[in-house]
Amino acid sequence: MARPLIGVSTYLEPGARWGVWELEAALLPVGYPRLVQASGGIAAMLPPDDPAHAAEAVARLDGLVVAGGPDVDPAHYGAERSPRCGPPAPERDAWELALIRAALAAGTPLLGICRGMQLLNVALGGTLVQHLDGHAEVVGVFGSHPVKPVPGTLYAGLVPEETTVPTFHHQAVDRLGTDLLPSAYATDGTVEALELPPARGWALGVQWHPEMAQDLRVMQGLTRAAAHRPG
């Protein structure tokens, strides 16, 4: 069976350095494509584009990963900006929300990672906590904490036991979006994974960063769903 093509959204940075160059860059931490590849997929980077092109991009993919990154603009869920909310990333917000909606409409398997999970919630009408203490202990350093699956969920079918996961986030799900179900929690009650019911297709979001660990099971779930997608 051919390896599924998995699109991964990218960062958009005003300046990045390599060799003698420092230029604006669309980039992605290498953990993301390596996780896709180790899980049986081919990784394709999806830098921000005109949201009108999202459905065309998704139509060429077998699966979609929306990567982590900056805070979601609270305007997308009708909230005022908290002083502790990070600066907006308008190009990413517009493009990735359009990708998520296109994937849901097409039935394309979707995995949201950290910011990607939060965007999935916002795309379906949910809201976010703009600052969460205790989940990002040192700036620029991933922490870890346990997450416990909810029995009977898609996530629990992939990872049935409590596991310790790499974390770096200060925002979290507040009100769940339409049809979304919590499928894992942190010990403090934070929603750490959410998903749509099977009738809505394969769509899962995780609050942590599986690309920073060795556990392939979440990404393997996506690549299997992508490989067996009808059509």
N, C-alpha and C positions, 0 to 999 in steps of 0.2 A: 504494500500500500504506500502511495506517495505521502511524503511528509506534508502536513498541513501548513499553509502560509498564514502566519500570525503577525498582524500589524501591531506595532507598539508606538504609542504617542510619545513625543519627545519634548524635552525642554527647549526653550528659546531664550538664549542668553545674549546680552549686549556685547560681551567680549569674552573670548576663550583663547588660550595660548597653546600653540603647538609649533615646534621648530622655531622659525624666525617670525611666525605670524601671530598677531592678536586681532581677531576679527569677530564680528557677530556670528553666532553659531547656533544651529539646531543640533542638539546633542542628547546623548542618553548614557547613563552609567552602564558599564559593560555587563553588570550583573543581570540586567534584563534580557538582552539577547542570549547570553550564555544559559540562562534558565530556560528560555524557550528551546534552545538547541538541545540541551541536556534532556528535555522532556519530549523530544521527538518532533519538534516543529522547525520551520524555517522562519527566522525573524526578519521583518521588514519595518524600517523606521517610517513613522508618519509625522513629519514636522507640521506645525500649524499651517493651515491653508484656508481658503475661502470656505466658510461653513456650507455654502451651496454645493460644494463638491464632496461632501461627506458620504452621501449615499453611493455615489460612483466609486469612491475609494473602498467602502465596505463591501460593495458587490464583488470586488476582486479578491477579497480575503476569505479565509476559512474560519478565522477567529480574530478577536480584538483584545488587546491589553491596553488599558488606560493607566499610565504610569503615575508615580508619585510626583510631588513638586510643591509649588507655592499654594497659599491659601486660596480658596474659592471666593470670589467677590460676593459679599453678602447681598448685594443688589439682586443676585440671581434667585435668592429665596426670600426677598422682601424684607430684609432686616437692615438696620442701621449698622454701620461699621463700628466695631469695638476698637478702642485704642490698642488692644493687644492682637488685633488681626493684622496679618502681614500685608505687604503691598500687593495690588492687583496684578493679574497676568491676563489682560483682556483677550489677547490672541489665542492663548491656550484655552481659556474658559469657553470662548465661542466655538472653537474647532472641536474640542473634546466633548462638549455637550451635544454638538451636532453628530459626532461619531457615535456616541452612546445611543442617541435616539434613532439613528439609522440602523445600528446593529439590532436594537430591540424590534424595530419594525420589520427587519429582514429575517429575524430569527438566527442571527449570527452569534455563536457563543462568545461571551463577554466576560472578562475578568478585570475588575477595578482594584488597583493596589493603592492603599492609603488615600491620597487625593482622588484617585480614580474611584474608590468606593464612595467617597463623599460626593463626588460629582454624580454618580449613579443615583444616590439618594436625592440630590437636588433636581436631577432631570425628571424624577418621578414625583416632584412636588414636596419633598421633605426639606427639613431645615438642619442647620448645624450649630453645635456649640463652638463659639469662636475662639475660646481658649480653654485648655484642659491641662491642669497641673499634674505632674508626676509621670508623664509618658514620654518626655524628652529631657533627660536629666542633665546632659552636657551638650552644649552646642557643637554640632558637627560630629557627634559620636553616637552610634546606635546603642540603645539600651536593650533590655529584654524583660519580658514578664510572661506569665502563663495565660493561656486562653483556653476556655472550656467550651466544647461544641454542644449545640442543642441537639439531642437525639432526634433522629428521623429526618434531619435536614440533608440537603445536598452536601454541605460542608462536612457534616458528621459522617457521611458515606465515604468521603475522601480521607478524613483524619478523625477516626472515632474516639481517640483518647485526648486527654488534656495535654497540651504541648507548650513549651516555652519558645517564644517567637521574637525575632528582632524588631524593635520598635523605634520610631522617631516621629512623633506627631504631637501637635498641641491643639488640634481640632478633632471633633468627633460628631457622630450622628446625634441629633436631638429628636425631632419628630420624624418618624419613618415615612418615606414616600409611598405612594399608592401601590398596594400589593406586595411590598417588600416585607420579608420576614427576617427577624434576627436569627442568626445561626451559630454565633459564638459570642461569649462574653469574657471580659477581664474580671478579675476578682473584685474590682470596685464597681462593677455593674455596667461599665462602658461597653457598648455594642462593638464587638471586634470583627464580626463578619455579618453580612446580610445577603439575601438572595431573593430571587423571584420563584414562585411556585413552578413546578415542572411544566404546567400548561402554558406558561409564558416563555418557555425556552430556557437555555442554559445561561444564567446570568448570576454571577457571584462577585461580591466585593469583600476584600479583607483589609483591615485597618493597618496591618503590619507590612513588613517588607520581605516577602519570600525570596527575592533576588539576593538577599544578604545572608542566606542560610543554605544548608545542603538538602533540605527536605523538598523533594520534587512533587509531592502528591497533589498540591493545589494546581500547579501548572500542568501536570500530567492530566488532570481532570479536564482542563480546557483543551489540551491538544487532542485528547481522545474524542471529546465532543465535536471538535472541529473536523477531525478526520472522518467521523461518521455522520456528518451533517448531510441531510438529504439534498440531492441535486449537485 
